[in-house]
Amino acid sequence: MSRRAAAVTAWPGPALDILLVDDDPADVLIIREALESTAAHAVHVVDDGLQALAYLRREGSFGSAARPDLVFLDLNLPFKSGQEVLAEIKADPDLRVIPIVIVSSSDAPQDIMTSYATYANGYLVKPGTFDAFARLIRQAGDFYLATARVPHQPMDQPAPPPVSGFTGSDASPF
């Protein structure tokens, strides 16, 4: 089995390690409760774009952070926007394979188009009610846990090379 195949198929357990990047405490509470109530996902929370990148790069106080299997990313963040964070993640060869799902109150076509053009793996619009929001997040968590397969690898191992045909700064396996 190739290293790339092993990184995708070796599954560590029944739940996902999720990084949630959102600065709204109410949204964090809803998302965390929705994810932890269905599959005991490990949810790590940071509340700005700079912290998100430091977490993913294991810098500063995040030196022992677990590599997330999935990132839920808000667009409206302090210090560095979600779009900027997404672009930096997808430009980094060691981070670009982590699935990034945008969770935003914006359903503006430009925000959606820009997110997918920057290789977001999904775009969810925050509904107006608690129940609808919790249901949407549970469905997304269930999809990435039960249906999709996400790459899982320790953060001290480099990511596999890009898929053949992708080169340069636009290289992406998506």
NORKADA-V967338 format. One record per run of one state. SS is the DSSP state (alpha for helix, beta for strand, coil for the rest). FROM is the first residue (numbers start at 1). LEN is the number of residues. Records with the same first field share a line. If there is no record, write none. Layout:
BEGIN
SS: FROM-LEN  FROM-LEN
END
This chain:
BEGIN
coil: 1-2  10-7  22-3  40-2  47-1  58-2  63-7  74-4  79-3  92-7  105-4  118-4  126-4  148-20  171-4
alpha: 3-7  25-15  49-9  60-3  82-10  109-9  130-18  168-3
beta: 17-5  42-5  48-1  70-4  78-1  99-6  122-4
END
